[in-house]
Amino acid sequence: MIIPFANCLFFLFSHLAFCKGRIVRVPKSPLIRVEGTETVIPCNVTDYDGPSEQNFDWEFSQGTDFVRIVSTWDLSFTSQQYQKRVGSGEIVLRRSSNNAVFLLIKSIQPVDEGEYKCITPSTDATVQGNYDATVQVKVIADGLTVSGSKARSSKPRKLSEGDSFELRCSASTISSEHTHLQVTWELKNGPAWQEILSLTYEGKFQPSPEYEERYLSGDVRLDTVANDIYRLSVSQALPMDEGLYRCLVSEWVKGADSSWQKIQEKNVEVANVVLQQTTLPNNMSVTERGSLDLTCNITTDRSGIFQAQVTWYFSESHNDTLSDAQVLLSVDRDSVVSDSPLISLSHVDRNSYHLLMRDVGVEDSGYYFCHAAVWVPQHNGSWHKVVEKTSSLVSVVVTALELDYQIVLNASKTPKFSDDPTELECRIMNAQNTEAKLRFTVSWYYRMHLRSDAVVTDELLAAMDADWTLLVGNKSRERIQNGEIIFSKQAVDTFSLRIKWTSEADRGDYYCIVSAWGWHHNNWVKTKDVISTPVSVFWATQDYTLTVEAVKLKPLFMAGHTFEMTCKVSSQNIKTPRYSVLITAEKTLMDQSNPNGTTRIISLNQDSVVRLEDWTDQTRVDGVVLEKVQENEFRYRMYQTQMSDAGLYRCVVTAWSPGGGGMWREAVNGLSNPIQIDFQTSGPVFNVSMHSDNPTVYQGELADLLCIVTIDRAALEPDDMSFDVSWFAVHSFALDRAPVLLASLDRKGIVSQPRRNWSSDVSLERISPMEFRLRVHGSEDQDFGNHYCSVTPWVRSATGVWQQEPEIKSKPIFISVKMDVLNALKYPLLIGIGLATIIGLLSCLIGYCSSRWCCRKEIQETRRERRRLMSMEMD
């Protein structure tokens, strides 16, 4: 039962693995498209491995071989017959996401009918799923015809409000496929077309939200007069019905996935409807802060006792109904007037009522009318309303007073150098016709200076709103938060801008805009803006100049003496400069401490803080000194110079000027002339060589390497010279890897050995004053390679000072480590024989025990009677 279960599991997992893989999808076939229309064929891929962005190839076939159209990654993919259409943009492949594209054919033709294949190149670790998908595209002829009345569309149709009108358009199709038409009436009385009512391809009427109420009430209808004529009927025309009308017809076909798809769309403009609005009988114009006096006259044929009830209304639009209008004031039949602080109502005579509004504003412009009702007494003492009527509208226009004021922008402080302060004052002058509830706010702008005629956009620094809240511009936000730019209101009519530290980037034109705000409808409304004349913030700048001269104080000296040089600095066009100095040395190519040749020794910053840079000689930590002699003069000393100090020495000087916030700003850099240290000596010349009696060793053996130092020109006593010796190995045949330090012995006899990652060990010893030996104990494969030694001689001068000579290296010797086959196989063979013997004995023991105890059977024998034979005589 175990083996079949395992087979089932294997089949299940293999089936799941086969099901999971790349899936390429295109629309279901066929895609029906109309000749001359724009066609889009989408394609996407899912469940893939590799990068998120996938590539796609499109090919086309008409029953024969596929022809390459376009690719997202290969520009040369397009075949010859499609290069012109792809190059002109008629056929475009666009990417909609990392894993989806669509093929766009701007004007599809009958020759484009056929099979389209979407291919995705594989980025998967294993080949699973499908890597292409095809879709059949069918191109049908354009059989849709849409027309309207040309006579009606050429001349405007003039109607009055409340009139009714009808519009017609004809739409038909002779398509070879089973298609449905959708007709939509649209209106344009602004920048865009607005839907009115549609007859969808499913045969349903669908009004737009703006016309839904009128459609339900029957004021707007859409019906068919004949098979191909669609009529739009509008009764009781409103001002919103004015504009250009068109009939939009779209053709729909049912796709392979049973969903309806729009294959083309056409429209025709039918008519331009113009509504003539009713002219209002009365118009009035009132100046702001003046008084508005209106009279409501009641005329009635009743001569008996009656009382009138009058209510005054205000509306911003002449189309508002009585319920939409705002009640201003009313008087009931008992002549009780409702309370209002700014509006009064007076009863002049029996039939006249006056409305008086004081201190009117621009917001009071609109339409005023009165509504009157006549009440007569009953026999039982109650009152009965016999008639009521609304007056015609009176259009009132309140003319605003022209607020007049001037703006003057002055610079109280202008910078002469960089980082100087700048102060600007924006003042309001000659303000006239100001109100009690009037506020002024300011906005500050900056414009950059350009030498060319390029257009520069003004940059908003900050602006105040009506509540005097400061709104900060994006570019100056950080400086304002740090307190570098300050905006303030010094007085009611004065605003200021202060830049604490003006930089060269702040040079340009500054101007302010003062806005006036008035209180209307319980809100602050901007009434006027006045722009000031720009003020230029500019100062002439000259290029910074810095000159550095290095002077050698002692022209001749020997090794062990003190080297001394001075650096004199002079600058121009720098405000109160300070200097930082860096001493550098260009050593000879034999100096291995810095392969680039330039060494940074010591530096002194603008605050006179000294720092050792790349000075690594621990025995001479205090051997270099850099000090400031004068404000523009610096001195460098190096004590107990050695042969390794030879080279070119320079002063690198940086000039600093005071910046904003007490910070220093770098102005310019300068480099001095070189001062050379050259020791003319005829001292000894050292050489080093490598030697090994046996450069080929077996694993586990001892490898001996000798490093021999020789001397030319002059003979020295052994006590007057010492050596720093280091051994290196390059574990390669061609010296193309970095050397690895094996061990080192300094001139004091101290041995240093880095940590090793294998079992072999090394030892280093001095066997004579000028011979050193390196031994590798228990050699391994990792010990092979080129080995060399590096020697740094030290020579004691006549004055007793130890001088370091240039480092010298020996030629490498290649050490090869071989394997001793007999010794390598001896122990594995002994171990194998021993294990085989033990396993054989153990097998025999197990077999004996099993046969002795485990497999033993009890055999029961049939019991037989044992009787002795009787003798014949006894018988």
Secondary structure, 3 states (H helix, E strand, C coil): CHHHHHHHHHHHHHHHHHHCCEEEECCCCCEEEECCCCEEEEEEEECCCCCCCCCCEEEEECCCCCEEEEECCCCCCCCHHHHHHHHCCCEEEEEEECCEEEEEECCCCHHHCEEEEEECCCCCCCCCECCEEEEEEEEECCCEEEEECHHHHHCCEEEECCCCEEEEEEEEECCCCCEEEEEEEEEECCCCCEEEEEECCCCCEEECHHHHHHHHHCCEEEEECCCCEEEEEECCCCHHHCEEEEEEEEEEEECCCCCEEEEEEEEEEEEEEEEECCCCCEEEEEECCCCEEEEEECCCCCCCCCEEEEEEEEECCCCCCCCCCEEEEEECCCCCECCCCCEEEEEEECCEEEEEECCCCHHHCEEEEEEEEEEEECCCCCEEEEEEEECCCEEEEEECCCCEEEEEEEEEECCCCCCCCEEEEEEEEEEECCCCCEEEEEEEEEEECCCCCCCCCCEEEEEECCCCCEEECCCCHHHHHCCCEEEEEEECCEEEEEECCCCHHHCEEEEEEEEEEEEECCEEEEEEEEECCCEEECCCCCCCEEEEEEEECCCCCCCCCCEEEEEEEEEECCCCCEEEEEEEEEECCCCCCCCCCEEEEEEECCCCCEEECCCCCHHHCCCEEEEEEECCEEEEEECCCCHHHCEEEEEEEEEEEECHHHCEEEEEEEECCCEEECCCCCCCEEEEEEECCCCEEECCCCEEEEEEEEEECCCCCHHHEEEEEEEEEECCCCCCCCCEEEEEECCCCCEECCCCCCCCEEEEEEEECCEEEEEEECCCHHHCEEEEEEEEEEEECCCCCEEECCCEECCCEEEEEECCHHHHHHHHHHHHHHHHHHHHHHHHHHHHHHHHHHCCCCCCCCCCCCCCCCCCCCC
